[in-house]
Amino acid sequence: MAFPRNIKDTDERYNNRETKYKFVVHAEMNAIYNATYSGTSLDGATLYVYGLPICSECAKGIIQVGIKKVVVEKSKELDNWNDSVKLSKAMFDEAGVDLIIK
């Protein structure tokens, strides 16, 4: 997770959970934004993720840019993300994105 380009990640913003999540960009979307910012197409690409499951917001971005495979290594189970993760899996199935959880 990171703050958007040119946004200061001050201690005040980063150490307050509620404030932090208003600013932060998930790693999956950050990778997508940085690739497209540099002019790189992700159509047909594979995205590798470590540590956390894919939320439904990130799943939408992954599908939209044409990523065709997502490999998640050592995904944690997070009770408060269950609905979002289930929706992500359903969207990936419908959109034809292969999801591999190791």
DSSP file (Angstrom, degrees, kcal/mol; ACC not computed):
  #  RESIDUE AA STRUCTURE BP1 BP2  ACC     N-H-->O    O-->H-N    N-H-->O    O-->H-N    TCO  KAPPA ALPHA  PHI   PSI    X-CA   Y-CA   Z-CA
    1    1 A M              0   0    0      0, 0.0     2,-0.3     0, 0.0    25,-0.2   0.000 360.0 360.0 360.0 145.7    0.0    0.0    0.0
    2    2 A A  B     -A   25   0A   0     23,-1.8    23,-3.8    21,-0.1     3,-0.1  -0.976 360.0-101.5-153.6 162.9    1.1    3.5   -0.7
    3    3 A F        -     0   0    0     -2,-0.3    21,-0.2    21,-0.2     3,-0.1  -0.549  55.0 -86.2 -82.3 156.7   -0.2    7.0   -1.0
    4    4 A P    >   -     0   0    0      0, 0.0     3,-2.1     0, 0.0    -1,-0.1  -0.180  61.9 -72.7 -60.1 157.3   -0.8    8.4   -4.5
    5    5 A R  T 3  S+     0   0    0      1,-0.3     3,-0.1    -3,-0.1    -3,-0.0  -0.223 119.9  10.9 -50.3 133.8    2.0   10.1   -6.4
    6    6 A N  T 3  S+     0   0    0      1,-0.2     2,-0.5    -3,-0.1    -1,-0.3   0.528  96.3 121.8  70.4   9.7    2.9   13.5   -4.9
    7    7 A I    <   -     0   0    0     -3,-2.1     2,-0.2    -4,-0.1    -1,-0.2  -0.908  66.6-121.7-101.7 126.5    0.8   13.0   -1.8
    8    8 A K        -     0   0    0     -2,-0.5     2,-1.2     1,-0.1     5,-0.1  -0.473  11.4-149.0 -71.6 129.2    2.8   13.3    1.4
    9    9 A D        +     0   0    0     -2,-0.2    -1,-0.1    -6,-0.1     2,-0.0  -0.618  31.2 178.9 -96.7  74.8    2.7   10.2    3.6
   10   10 A T     >  -     0   0    0     -2,-1.2     4,-2.9     1,-0.1     5,-0.3  -0.299  42.2-113.7 -73.5 158.3    3.0   12.0    6.9
   11   11 A D  H  > S+     0   0    0      1,-0.2     4,-2.8     2,-0.2     5,-0.2   0.892 117.6  57.9 -57.4 -40.1    3.1   10.2   10.3
   12   12 A E  H  4 S+     0   0    0      1,-0.2     4,-0.4     2,-0.2    -1,-0.2   0.898 113.9  36.9 -59.2 -42.3   -0.2   12.0   11.1
   13   13 A R  H  4 S+     0   0    0     -3,-0.2     3,-0.4     2,-0.1     7,-0.2   0.894 121.1  44.6 -76.2 -41.7   -1.9   10.5    8.0
   14   14 A Y  H  < S+     0   0    0     -4,-2.9    -2,-0.2     1,-0.2    -3,-0.2   0.813 110.1  52.1 -78.4 -30.5   -0.2    7.1    8.1
   15   15 A N  S  < S+     0   0    0     -4,-2.8     2,-0.7    -5,-0.3    -1,-0.2   0.564  94.1  77.2 -86.5  -8.0   -0.5    6.3   11.8
   16   16 A N  S  > S-     0   0    0     -4,-0.4     4,-3.5    -3,-0.4     5,-0.2  -0.902  71.3-155.3-102.4 109.4   -4.3    7.0   12.0
   17   17 A R  H  > S+     0   0    0     -2,-0.7     4,-2.1     1,-0.2    -1,-0.2   0.880  91.2  49.0 -54.0 -46.2   -6.0    3.9   10.5
   18   18 A E  H  4 S+     0   0    0      1,-0.2     4,-0.5     2,-0.2    -1,-0.2   0.918 117.1  41.6 -62.6 -43.8   -9.2    5.7    9.5
   19   19 A T  H >> S+     0   0    0      1,-0.2     3,-1.2     2,-0.2     4,-0.9   0.919 110.8  57.4 -68.2 -44.5   -7.2    8.6    7.8
   20   20 A K  H >X S+     0   0    0     -4,-3.5     4,-2.6     1,-0.3     3,-1.2   0.904 103.3  52.6 -54.8 -45.9   -4.7    6.2    6.2
   21   21 A Y  H 3< S+     0   0    0     -4,-2.1    -1,-0.3     1,-0.3    -2,-0.2   0.633 101.8  60.1 -72.7 -11.8   -7.3    4.2    4.3
   22   22 A K  H <4 S+     0   0    0     -3,-1.2    -1,-0.3    -4,-0.5    -2,-0.2   0.750 118.3  30.1 -78.3 -24.9   -8.8    7.3    2.8
   23   23 A F  H << S+     0   0    0     -3,-1.2    -2,-0.2    -4,-0.9    -3,-0.1   0.761  96.3 102.0-101.0 -32.1   -5.4    8.0    1.2
   24   24 A V     <  -     0   0    0     -4,-2.6     2,-0.5    -5,-0.2   -21,-0.2  -0.198  53.8-150.2 -71.8 146.3   -3.8    4.6    0.5
   25   25 A V  B     -A    2   0A   0    -23,-3.8   -23,-1.8     2,-0.0    -1,-0.1  -0.959  27.0-117.6-109.9 126.3   -3.7    2.8   -2.8
   26   26 A H     >  -     0   0    0     -2,-0.5     4,-2.6   -25,-0.2     5,-0.2  -0.269  25.3-114.5 -60.9 150.9   -3.7   -1.0   -2.7
   27   27 A A  H  > S+     0   0    0      1,-0.2     4,-2.4     2,-0.2     5,-0.2   0.852 114.1  55.6 -57.6 -38.7   -0.6   -2.6   -4.1
   28   28 A E  H  > S+     0   0    0      1,-0.2     4,-1.9     2,-0.2    -1,-0.2   0.937 112.6  41.1 -61.6 -47.1   -2.5   -4.2   -6.9
   29   29 A M  H  > S+     0   0    0      2,-0.2     4,-3.2     1,-0.2     5,-0.2   0.858 111.3  57.1 -70.7 -34.4   -3.9   -0.9   -8.1
   30   30 A N  H  X S+     0   0    0     -4,-2.6     4,-2.6     2,-0.2    -2,-0.2   0.910 107.3  48.8 -61.6 -41.5   -0.6    0.8   -7.6
   31   31 A A  H  X S+     0   0    0     -4,-2.4     4,-2.2     2,-0.2    -2,-0.2   0.915 113.4  47.2 -63.2 -43.1    1.1   -1.7   -9.9
   32   32 A I  H  X S+     0   0    0     -4,-1.9     4,-2.6     2,-0.2     5,-0.3   0.940 113.2  47.9 -63.5 -48.0   -1.7   -1.1  -12.5
   33   33 A Y  H  X S+     0   0    0     -4,-3.2     4,-2.5     1,-0.2    -2,-0.2   0.914 112.9  48.2 -60.7 -43.8   -1.5    2.7  -12.2
   34   34 A N  H  X S+     0   0    0     -4,-2.6     4,-1.5    -5,-0.2    -1,-0.2   0.881 111.8  49.8 -67.1 -37.6    2.3    2.7  -12.5
   35   35 A A  H  <>S+     0   0    0     -4,-2.2     5,-3.0    -5,-0.2     3,-0.2   0.951 115.5  41.8 -64.5 -48.5    2.3    0.4  -15.5
   36   36 A T  H ><5S+     0   0    0     -4,-2.6     3,-1.1     1,-0.2    -2,-0.2   0.852 109.4  59.2 -69.9 -32.5   -0.3    2.5  -17.4
   37   37 A Y  H 3<5S+     0   0    0     -4,-2.5    -1,-0.2    -5,-0.3    -2,-0.2   0.856 109.2  45.0 -60.4 -35.3    1.4    5.7  -16.3
   38   38 A S  T 3<5S-     0   0    0     -4,-1.5    -1,-0.3    -3,-0.2    -2,-0.2   0.401 123.5-106.3 -91.1   2.8    4.6    4.5  -18.1
   39   39 A G  T < 5 +     0   0    0     -3,-1.1     2,-0.5     1,-0.3    -3,-0.2   0.669  69.0 147.1  85.9  17.1    2.6    3.3  -21.1
   40   40 A T      < -     0   0    0     -5,-3.0     2,-0.3    -6,-0.2    -1,-0.3  -0.764  42.5-136.8 -91.9 125.7    2.8   -0.4  -20.5
   41   41 A S        -     0   0    0     -2,-0.5    25,-0.1     1,-0.1    24,-0.0  -0.600  12.5-167.5 -77.6 139.4   -0.2   -2.5  -21.6
   42   42 A L    >   +     0   0    0     23,-0.4     3,-2.4    -2,-0.3     2,-0.3   0.247  38.5 138.3-107.6   9.4   -1.3   -5.2  -19.1
   43   43 A D  T 3  S+     0   0    0      1,-0.3    24,-0.2    24,-0.1    23,-0.2  -0.403  82.2   2.6 -60.6 119.2   -3.5   -7.0  -21.6
   44   44 A G  T 3  S+     0   0    0     22,-3.3    -1,-0.3    -2,-0.3    23,-0.2   0.492 102.0 143.3  82.7   4.8   -3.0  -10.7  -21.0
   45   45 A A    <   -     0   0    0     -3,-2.4    23,-2.2    21,-0.1    24,-1.4  -0.191  48.5-127.4 -75.4 166.3   -0.6  -10.1  -18.2
   46   46 A T  E     -b   69   0B   0     22,-0.2     2,-0.5    21,-0.2    24,-0.2  -0.960  17.7-153.3-112.3 133.5   -0.1  -12.1  -15.0
   47   47 A L  E     -b   70   0B   0     22,-2.8    24,-2.9    -2,-0.4     2,-0.5  -0.928   4.2-155.2-108.7 128.8   -0.3  -10.3  -11.6
   48   48 A Y  E     -b   71   0B   0     -2,-0.5     2,-0.4    22,-0.2    24,-0.2  -0.905  13.8-175.2-105.9 129.6    1.6  -11.8   -8.6
   49   49 A V  E     -b   72   0B   0     22,-3.2    24,-3.1    -2,-0.5     2,-0.4  -0.958   7.0-160.4-127.3 140.9    0.3  -10.9   -5.2
   50   50 A Y  E     -b   73   0B   0     -2,-0.4     2,-0.5    22,-0.2    24,-0.2  -0.982  61.9  -2.3-125.4 130.5    1.8  -11.8   -1.8
   51   51 A G  S    S+     0   0    0     22,-2.4    25,-1.6    -2,-0.4    23,-0.0  -0.230 109.0  55.5 101.8 -44.2    0.2  -11.8    1.7
   52   52 A L  S    S-     0   0    0     -2,-0.5    21,-0.1    23,-0.2    23,-0.1  -0.910  77.8-109.3-128.3 152.8   -3.4  -10.6    1.3
   53   53 A P        -     0   0    0      0, 0.0     2,-0.5     0, 0.0    -3,-0.1  -0.236  43.9 -94.1 -71.4 168.3   -6.4  -11.6   -0.8
   54   54 A I        -     0   0    0     31,-0.1    34,-0.2    -5,-0.1    35,-0.1  -0.741  37.6-142.4 -87.1 123.6   -7.7   -9.5   -3.7
   55   55 A C     >  -     0   0    0     -2,-0.5     4,-2.2     1,-0.1     5,-0.1  -0.379  25.2-108.7 -78.9 165.2  -10.5   -7.1   -2.7
   56   56 A S  H  > S+     0   0    0      1,-0.2     4,-1.9     2,-0.2     5,-0.1   0.817 117.2  57.6 -67.6 -30.5  -13.4   -6.5   -5.1
   57   57 A E  H  > S+     0   0    0      2,-0.2     4,-1.4     1,-0.2    -1,-0.2   0.931 111.0  42.4 -64.5 -44.4  -12.2   -2.9   -5.8
   58   58 A C  H  > S+     0   0    0      1,-0.2     4,-2.6     2,-0.2    -2,-0.2   0.868 109.2  59.5 -68.5 -36.2   -8.8   -4.2   -7.0
   59   59 A A  H  X S+     0   0    0     -4,-2.2     4,-2.5     1,-0.2     5,-0.2   0.896 102.5  53.3 -59.2 -40.1  -10.5   -7.1   -8.9
   60   60 A K  H  X S+     0   0    0     -4,-1.9     4,-2.4     1,-0.2    -1,-0.2   0.922 111.0  45.8 -61.2 -44.0  -12.4   -4.5  -10.9
   61   61 A G  H  X S+     0   0    0     -4,-1.4     4,-1.8     2,-0.2    -2,-0.2   0.901 111.2  52.5 -65.6 -40.9   -9.2   -2.8  -11.9
   62   62 A I  H  <>S+     0   0    0     -4,-2.6     5,-1.7     1,-0.2     4,-0.4   0.923 113.4  43.7 -60.0 -46.3   -7.5   -6.1  -12.7
   63   63 A I  H ><5S+     0   0    0     -4,-2.5     3,-1.2     1,-0.2    -2,-0.2   0.918 110.1  56.4 -65.2 -44.3  -10.3   -7.1  -15.0
   64   64 A Q  H 3<5S+     0   0    0     -4,-2.4    -1,-0.2     1,-0.3    -2,-0.2   0.830 106.9  47.7 -61.2 -35.2  -10.6   -3.7  -16.6
   65   65 A V  T 3<5S-     0   0    0     -4,-1.8   -23,-0.4    -5,-0.1    -1,-0.3   0.491 117.5-108.3 -89.3  -1.3   -6.9   -3.6  -17.8
   66   66 A G  T < 5 +     0   0    0     -3,-1.2   -22,-3.3    -4,-0.4     2,-0.2   0.630  55.7 163.8  90.5  13.9   -7.0   -7.1  -19.2
   67   67 A I      < -     0   0    0     -5,-1.7    -1,-0.3   -24,-0.2   -21,-0.2  -0.492  16.2-170.4 -63.4 133.3   -4.9   -9.0  -16.7
   68   68 A K        +     0   0    0    -23,-2.2    30,-2.7     1,-0.2     2,-0.4   0.579  61.5  36.8-108.1 -13.1   -5.7  -12.7  -17.3
   69   69 A K  E     -bc  46  98B   0    -24,-1.4   -22,-2.8    28,-0.2     2,-0.4  -0.994  55.6-169.3-144.4 136.7   -4.1  -14.5  -14.4
   70   70 A V  E     -bc  47  99B   0     28,-3.1    30,-3.0    -2,-0.4     2,-0.6  -0.992   6.2-166.1-124.6 123.9   -3.6  -13.6  -10.7
   71   71 A V  E     -bc  48 100B   0    -24,-2.9   -22,-3.2    -2,-0.4     2,-0.6  -0.950   4.9-166.3-112.0 118.5   -1.3  -15.7   -8.5
   72   72 A V  E     -bc  49 101B   0     28,-3.3    30,-3.0    -2,-0.6     2,-0.5  -0.925   4.5-158.4-109.4 121.4   -1.7  -15.1   -4.8
   73   73 A E  E     -b   50   0B   0    -24,-3.1   -22,-2.4    -2,-0.6    28,-0.0  -0.857  69.6 -12.5-101.3 128.2    1.0  -16.4   -2.5
   74   74 A K  S    S-     0   0    0     -2,-0.5     2,-0.3   -24,-0.2    -1,-0.2   0.918  80.0-163.1  52.0  56.8    0.3  -17.1    1.2
   75   75 A S        -     0   0    0     -3,-0.3   -23,-0.2   -25,-0.1     2,-0.2  -0.527   9.5-134.7 -73.4 132.5   -3.0  -15.3    1.3
   76   76 A K        -     0   0    0    -25,-1.6     2,-0.6    -2,-0.3    -1,-0.1  -0.541  15.4-120.7 -82.0 151.2   -4.2  -14.4    4.9
   77   77 A E        -     0   0    0     -2,-0.2     2,-0.5   -25,-0.1    -1,-0.0  -0.857  31.2-175.5 -91.8 120.4   -7.8  -15.1    5.9
   78   78 A L    >   -     0   0    0     -2,-0.6     3,-2.1     1,-0.1     4,-0.5  -0.947  16.8-156.9-121.8 110.5   -9.4  -11.8    7.0
   79   79 A D  G >  S+     0   0    0     -2,-0.5     3,-1.2     1,-0.3     4,-0.3   0.853  93.5  55.5 -54.7 -39.5  -12.9  -12.1    8.3
   80   80 A N  G 3  S+     0   0    0      1,-0.2    -1,-0.3     2,-0.1     4,-0.2   0.576 109.5  48.2 -74.5  -6.1  -13.8   -8.4    7.6
   81   81 A W  G <> S+     0   0    0     -3,-2.1     4,-2.8     2,-0.1     5,-0.3   0.394  78.8 104.6-107.7   0.2  -12.8   -9.0    3.9
   82   82 A N  H <> S+     0   0    0     -3,-1.2     4,-2.5    -4,-0.5     5,-0.2   0.886  82.4  44.7 -52.8 -48.8  -14.8  -12.3    3.3
   83   83 A D  H  > S+     0   0    0     -4,-0.3     4,-2.1     1,-0.2    -1,-0.2   0.910 115.3  48.2 -63.9 -42.2  -17.6  -10.7    1.3
   84   84 A S  H  > S+     0   0    0      2,-0.2     4,-2.2     1,-0.2    -2,-0.2   0.901 112.5  48.3 -64.9 -41.6  -15.2   -8.6   -0.8
   85   85 A V  H  X S+     0   0    0     -4,-2.8     4,-2.4     2,-0.2    -2,-0.2   0.895 110.6  51.2 -67.3 -40.8  -13.0  -11.6   -1.5
   86   86 A K  H  X S+     0   0    0     -4,-2.5     4,-2.1    -5,-0.3    -1,-0.2   0.910 110.8  48.9 -61.3 -41.9  -16.0  -13.8   -2.5
   87   87 A L  H  X S+     0   0    0     -4,-2.1     4,-2.7     2,-0.2    -2,-0.2   0.895 108.9  53.4 -64.9 -39.9  -17.1  -11.1   -4.9
   88   88 A S  H  X S+     0   0    0     -4,-2.2     4,-2.8   -34,-0.2    -2,-0.2   0.935 109.1  48.4 -58.8 -47.6  -13.6  -10.9   -6.4
   89   89 A K  H  X S+     0   0    0     -4,-2.4     4,-2.4     1,-0.2    -1,-0.2   0.905 112.2  49.0 -60.8 -42.3  -13.5  -14.6   -7.0
   90   90 A A  H  X S+     0   0    0     -4,-2.1     4,-2.4     2,-0.2    -1,-0.2   0.909 112.3  47.9 -64.6 -42.3  -17.0  -14.5   -8.6
   91   91 A M  H  X S+     0   0    0     -4,-2.7     4,-2.5     2,-0.2    -2,-0.2   0.916 111.0  50.8 -65.5 -42.3  -16.0  -11.6  -10.8
   92   92 A F  H  X>S+     0   0    0     -4,-2.8     5,-2.7     2,-0.2     4,-1.0   0.922 110.9  49.7 -60.3 -43.9  -12.7  -13.3  -11.9
   93   93 A D  H ><5S+     0   0    0     -4,-2.4     3,-0.7     1,-0.2    -2,-0.2   0.944 113.8  44.8 -58.5 -49.1  -14.7  -16.4  -12.8
   94   94 A E  H 3<5S+     0   0    0     -4,-2.4    -1,-0.2     1,-0.2    -2,-0.2   0.861 116.1  46.2 -65.2 -36.3  -17.2  -14.5  -14.9
   95   95 A A  H 3<5S-     0   0    0     -4,-2.5    -1,-0.2    -5,-0.2    -2,-0.2   0.520 113.9-113.5 -86.8  -5.6  -14.5  -12.4  -16.6
   96   96 A G  T <<5 +     0   0    0     -4,-1.0     2,-0.6    -3,-0.7    -3,-0.2   0.798  63.1 149.5  79.1  28.5  -12.3  -15.4  -17.4
   97   97 A V      < -     0   0    0     -5,-2.7     2,-0.4    -6,-0.2    -1,-0.3  -0.857  45.0-131.4 -95.6 123.9   -9.4  -14.4  -15.1
   98   98 A D  E     -c   69   0B   0    -30,-2.7   -28,-3.1    -2,-0.6     2,-0.5  -0.617  20.4-162.0 -75.1 126.9   -7.5  -17.4  -13.7
   99   99 A L  E     -c   70   0B   0     -2,-0.4     2,-0.5   -30,-0.2   -28,-0.2  -0.958   7.6-175.3-113.1 119.2   -7.0  -17.1   -9.9
  100  100 A I  E     -c   71   0B   0    -30,-3.0   -28,-3.3    -2,-0.5     2,-0.6  -0.965   4.2-168.6-117.2 120.2   -4.4  -19.3   -8.4
  101  101 A I  E      c   72   0B   0     -2,-0.5   -28,-0.2   -30,-0.2   -30,-0.1  -0.943 360.0 360.0-111.3 119.4   -4.0  -19.3   -4.6
  102  102 A K              0   0    0    -30,-3.0   -29,-0.2    -2,-0.6    -1,-0.1   0.402 360.0 360.0 -99.5 360.0   -0.8  -21.0   -3.3
